[in-house]
Every structure is written in structure tokens, then in C-alpha cells.
Amino acid sequence: MLYSLKIDKQAGYIYQQIYQHIKQDILSNHLQAHEKLRSKRKLAEQLEISVNSVTSAYEQLVAEGYIYTKEKQGYYVEEIVSFADAATEAEGLPSDLVEQRNEEQGVLSFSHMTADVQFFPMNEWLKAQRQAIAEKKSDLASPAHFQGPYVVRQTIAALIKESRAVDCEPEQIVIGPGTQMLIRELTDMLEADTVFGMERPGYHRIYEMLKGEFTVQAIDLDEDGINVQNINEDVNYLFVTPSHQFPTGVIMPISRRIELLNWSIQSPLHYIIEDDYDSEFKYETDNIPSLQSLDHHQKVIYVGSFSKTLFPGLRISYMVLPPALLRKYRAHHYNRMQDSNLISLYTLHYFIKSGAYAKHLKRMNNYYEKKRQVLVQHLKNTFAQRITVKDIPAGLHFLAAFTSPYSYEQIRQRAYQEKLEIYPITRFLLNQQIENNKTDWIQLVIGFANIEIEDIPEAVVRLYHVVCGFRDDGKP
């Protein structure tokens, strides 16, 4: 069958054409098992090509097991098992698995999951990256400690001690590519009968992850956050966001924090997971110290992230474990490979050490505060008596309630038509449903990190159209 082989010198690499032709002849049984192939020289003469091209094709076929060689005799077809269903064509990707990519232009976003990267000091980051590559070559050549490089953990420990009053040693820090992954690693070493408590409304991604394997109690909030009196006695682990409750924005006062810590010492099985996800952004007053900084009994698991202060695509988060859980973690995860990109971790180390991180954070605090004030003012001016804003000066989002003639589902559809990305409170109610999807007040989580100041007026107009409809003149 090799006599039928034709070479198109304009159709790609010659050796690949030879390889593909012979492979298909073998799989279709046009070349039989143990049949001898033409010699490299004769096939090259037949095709008027170089012997090197034929050699490359034959060696690839040998490597994949289609042919074999006999010393000083040549190449032969290997005996290959036939496909049981050779006539069956492979099915394409089912339609329900095809991703719908929204590439529409002109979409404005009130997303709470983003960061504004236009002022990110990329030159300083690249400088830190070059330093990491130059000074950490030997470290990059082999896997890092499963908790992350010690020098990076040391830098993070110093950073969070200064900024969040977190009391820990570098050994207690575990670095990972996101909060969800770190919580997963924590839960992997827990018993199946462990019971979790979570704020409602709260972080639905963590809730969905936990409820697949554990019992999860959703605990309603009051004006001070989660109330200890509402925690069932069988709860072991409590997941909270005390510095800027997600998504309501409530900052937990000191008395409530002490109540939580008192709860944690009632049983050796009680622990608090403190997710400090955007605590670096506090306006008008100084930062609120972490709950972990008040913990004298090592019962708080502190979780932080660089997603909001740098950018989400970096995927660097960390977890601070109390010694008892650290010992258990190391026994359970000693074979784990560090998941984060080592160049990014060392770059972060030098970026922080150089002072560029602190400078960037200060600049972004000032910028986000200005953006938040502009947005809140536009909302109040536009919606007037139709809006109530929970204007807590912290974080990168706030909760707003609107009077509206529409249900949550209608508002979602209207937002899509208006090219406006919004997040209704229904997304965060965990296992609670709103009857008939209609209430007197529509609550939305308004994120402002990813919207430009100059786009705020237009975004607010679109939001009015979504929530309230149009006036007779077509304007809000």
C-alpha cells in the first residue's frame, strides 16, 4: 500500500504525512501484521524526499508501537489488537456541556468577585518576578514544601501580623490556590459526622462544597452578625466573616466576637474558621483587628487571600492553623504537592519585601473609597426613596435594598437585557427560598471594584431600568 502514498510538500511536515499514512494503513488492516515495510532508502527514492524524513516517520511509528525493527533486516508491521467497535464514530460534546461564552460588548458589572487592575504596578511586579527567577533558580528546580516555601510563609506571617494583628509562626501557614481549596484540605481530615455552622446569607460556594459531605446549619444573622444563641449544640466548626460579613457587610462588634470565642472553648471539638477575604479595605477609620488576634486558646483558623488586593487570577490564598490542627494536617497531607505557582509565590515575597505591596494597597484604598462614595451618591440621587443602602465603609461591595414591582427572576432577566451584571441576595441565602421569588424589597449585592468611575452614571441608570422600569419619558 505504500505505493499509493503521495506527498504534498505544501501540506505540512513530510515525515508527519508518511507517519499518518502508514498508521492509517495499519489500523485499517491494509498493512498486515509482520508485513515488511519498504526500506528507508527505497521509500525516499519513490517519494523523491530525503531519507531523514522517512527515518523520522519510522522512528515515531516504532515509538508508538505500530511497527518494529529486526536488526539488519528492516521494519515490520506490529501485530495490533483490532478495535472492537472500529465502525463507531466518536460522539461530539453533548450540547448541555457546551460552554456559553458571553462576549457581548458594553456590559457593565456590579460584581463583588473582581478587582480593579488598571492601577496595578505591573512594572514593580515584573521587577519582583525577575528577582525571584534570578535568586531562586535552585528552589524553582524542585518541588516546594507542601505548605509553601518557608521564606514566603515567613513574609506572609510578618505581613498579617502587622496589618491584621494575626499571631502565628510561619510553620502554621498553609498556602494554596484559593480559599475553597484550603477549606477542602481542612475538611479532608475531618470525621464525616462533623457539623458546620454558616452565616445566612453567606458564602454559597463554601456552603455547597460542605453540604455534599457534612451536615451544615445555616444560621440567620442579626444587626451584629452571627448570634451564638442561634448555634445548635452539635455544631463543631463555625465559618464566619467577622471583619466584613459576606454579603451584608456587617462588621462584628467586640462583644459578639468575645461571645464567639467563648463558644469555641466550650468543647475541644469547637473551632472557628475566620474568612478575612477583603479585610484590607477599610475606609474612614483604621482596620478592625482579626478575630484570631483575640484568640488565647488557639481555636481560630484564619483564612486570607491576595485575590482582592492584587488580582483574582493570581490564585494565592493562605490558612493559619492552630498547632493541634497543624499537627493533624501534616500527618494527613504530608504527601501533598504545593499547588500554587512557585514563581508567583516568590514574586509575591519580593513584591511585599520591596514595599510595593503596601504602597499599592494604600493607593487602592484611597481609590476604592472614592469610587464607593461616588457610586453610593449616584444611587441615592437616582433612586431617592426607592433605595436603602447599607453603607458600611469597608470592603469592595455593599448591600442595597430597592422597592420594585418585579420578582428576582424578572430582575435577572431584565439585567441581562440591559447588559448589566448583578448579584441578587437570593444567590446567598443558602438553603432558604423566597416564596414566589417576590418580596417587598429587592436586595442586591453591589460590587464596585470592576466598574470605572466614569461608567457609574450609566450603570446606575441601567440599574434603575432593571429594578424600577422606565418613566413615561423613558428616563429614570
Stockholm file with secondary structure:
# STOCKHOLM 1.0

chainA/1-476         MLYSLKIDKQAGYIYQQIYQHIKQDILSNHLQAHEKLRSKRKLAEQLEISVNSVTSAYEQLVAEGYIYTKEKQGYYVEEIVSFADAATEAEGLPSDLVEQRNEEQGVLSFSHMTADVQFFPMNEWLKAQRQAIAEKKSDLASPAHFQGPYVVRQTIAALIKESRAVDCEPEQIVIGPGTQMLIRELTDMLEADTVFGMERPGYHRIYEMLKGEFTVQAIDLDEDGINVQNINEDVNYLFVTPSHQFPTGVIMPISRRIELLNWSIQSPLHYIIEDDYDSEFKYETDNIPSLQSLDHHQKVIYVGSFSKTLFPGLRISYMVLPPALLRKYRAHHYNRMQDSNLISLYTLHYFIKSGAYAKHLKRMNNYYEKKRQVLVQHLKNTFAQRITVKDIPAGLHFLAAFTSPYSYEQIRQRAYQEKLEIYPITRFLLNQQIENNKTDWIQLVIGFANIEIEDIPEAVVRLYHVVCGFRDDGKP
#=GR chainA/1-476 SS CGGGCCCCTTSSCHHHHHHHHHHHHHHTTSSCTTCBCCCHHHHHHHHTSCHHHHHHHHHHHHHHTSEEEETTTEEEECCCCCCTTTTCCCCCCCGGGSCCCCCCTTCEECCSSCCCCTTCCHHHHHHHHHHHHHHCHHHHTSCCCTTCCHHHHHHHHHHHHHHHCCCCCGGGEEEESSHHHHHHHHHTTSCTTCEEEEEESCCHHHHHHHHTTSEEEEEEEETTEECGGGSCTTCCEEEECTTSCTTTCCCCCHHHHHHHHHHHTTCTTCEEEEECTTTTCBCSSCCCCCSGGGCSSSCEEEEEESTTTTCGGGCCEEEECCHHHHHHHHHHHTTCCCCSCHHHHHHHHHHHHTTHHHHHHHHHHHHHHHHHHHHHHHHHHHHGGGEEEECCSBSSEEEEEEECSSCHHHHHHHHHHTTEECEEGGGGCTTCCCGGGCCSEEEEEEECTTSCGGGHHHHHHHHHHHHHCCCTTSCC
#=GC SS_cons         CGGGCCCCTTSSCHHHHHHHHHHHHHHTTSSCTTCBCCCHHHHHHHHTSCHHHHHHHHHHHHHHTSEEEETTTEEEECCCCCCTTTTCCCCCCCGGGSCCCCCCTTCEECCSSCCCCTTCCHHHHHHHHHHHHHHCHHHHTSCCCTTCCHHHHHHHHHHHHHHHCCCCCGGGEEEESSHHHHHHHHHTTSCTTCEEEEEESCCHHHHHHHHTTSEEEEEEEETTEECGGGSCTTCCEEEECTTSCTTTCCCCCHHHHHHHHHHHTTCTTCEEEEECTTTTCBCSSCCCCCSGGGCSSSCEEEEEESTTTTCGGGCCEEEECCHHHHHHHHHHHTTCCCCSCHHHHHHHHHHHHTTHHHHHHHHHHHHHHHHHHHHHHHHHHHHGGGEEEECCSBSSEEEEEEECSSCHHHHHHHHHHTTEECEEGGGGCTTCCCGGGCCSEEEEEEECTTSCGGGHHHHHHHHHHHHHCCCTTSCC
//
